[in-house]
Amino acid sequence: MSYRQASYDEPFIGELRSGTTYKIPGKVEPDALMDLPSGSLRKDLPLPEVAEYDVVRHFTRLSQMNYSVDLGMYPLGSCTMKFNPKFADRVSTFEGFSEIHPLQPERSVQGSLRVMYELQEYLKELSDMDAITLQPLAGAHGEYTGILIIRKYHEDRGELDKRTEIIIPDSAHGTNPASAAMGGFDVVEIPSGEKGTVDLEALKAALSERTAAFMITNPNTLGIFEDQITEIAKLVHEAGALLYYDGANFNAIMGVTSPGLMGFDIVHFNLHKTFATPHGGGGPGSGPVAVRGNLKDFLPVPTVGKEGDRYFLDYTHPKTIGQVSSYFGSFNMMLRAWSYITYHGSDGLKENTVNAVLNANYLARKLAGKFKIPYKALKKHELVLSTENTGKRALDLAKYLIDHGVHAPTVYFPLIVHEAMMIEPTESVSKADLDQYADILLKSLDEQETELKKMPRNLSVGRIDEVRAARDLKVRWKLE
Ligand SMILES: Cc1ncc(COP(=O)(O)O)c(C=O)c1O
């Protein structure tokens, strides 16, 4: 496929001048300024002076210098970058939803509360859990909320002093240990076994009366289903600990099995992965957390309740960890998730899961001859391969891919696979897309290393100095 990305010399919007100057309407009363420190008062405020046409053109040009799920396959493993159907976007813009205010009286927003209530019920059903909060604003925020619930649970039982550890496998996403540590726990890492799943002996050795919880995702980040999960749940519960489900990989199990059936106690969802919400670019996201009945009292408030025909905000969880976001969370994401679930129905959701798994395995088969695919187990929604056997670096092949009009997979994660490429096609691609992706990736192997190092050449931005970008981050912009 021939491909060349648009490239503009686009300035920062603050530098654009359309010849219009925005004036704050009305006059600011001097009294209103009295309490402000004099150092914070400015005579001029250099707001962008841009007309609507310049704003639209500016952002359209920027969008053309980028790649998106609306352009083509975006198989960023673990991120579930599936196509976001437009009907779900549309529902979220209905005026009845978009023009309301979170402080409106309950009786005037019954329809919105109903959507939230029904979404709670759907997610409980899909996860086989008993209670839920929609408040957390991302997957990692859901994890942190779950960790606070785990803390509160052990505190309530008078065991928090001794239950100081959270066990996490070495294949885990980085946010898992980060959330556990932020929640005040010590992180105990255990190695994966030969099959790429939890090493039961290592888990047994790590479990003790100090364990507060075991935190995993299933299928794990290698795309492999933890087939000993019920045994794991038994071991964890016998040790008096809780089992946490990182639901980032829910796209692989939805409608087929559930965290509840597997024996988990707490689950977070990433609505911005599995449920039709655009994902990436820093948000917004939504990470609802569902729990078993014995943890219900610890959930953040408010949740949405129903009495007869009336929906209401429920503040009655007696041992709540408090509120974890302003108001009720990302309402827009909830509308999209609700639309996605009701549109597909349970059969449709299951079919999506089956197709996501089929697509990952189809790609695995096409690539297996040339790339090493560690761990023999059947893949679920994603496959992890290693480029090590090809003598090429995963990063270089990723640059080749983006130079040829498809998005690169996640590279160098999970950390336990050298030169890893983690490919998650999702269900929203055709066989033609998969064939094309495999062809481009296989063709990349014919390229000389010196040529690969010069890529990308067809993008608006070339190869950046990633270390410098991370170390020498420019987060401030000053108008000259
Ligand atoms: C396995 C896994 N867990 C947790 C997260 C964190 O989710 P979020 O990016 O919404 O914070 C991710 C994100 O990609 C993930 O892949």
The ligand as an ORCA input file, in Angstrom:
! r2SCAN-3c Opt
* xyz 0 1
  C      -3.579     -4.925     31.098
  C      -3.850     -3.470     31.408
  N      -4.173     -3.110     32.658
  C      -4.432     -1.829     32.977
  C      -4.380     -0.818     32.043
  C      -4.611      0.601     32.470
  O      -5.727      1.175     31.859
  P      -5.808      2.743     31.587
  O      -4.856      3.049     30.475
  O      -7.215      3.008     31.240
  O      -5.420      3.458     32.846
  C      -4.041     -1.130     30.721
  C      -3.941     -0.064     29.703
  O      -3.578     -0.214     28.580
  C      -3.778     -2.502     30.389
  O      -3.485     -2.846     29.138
*
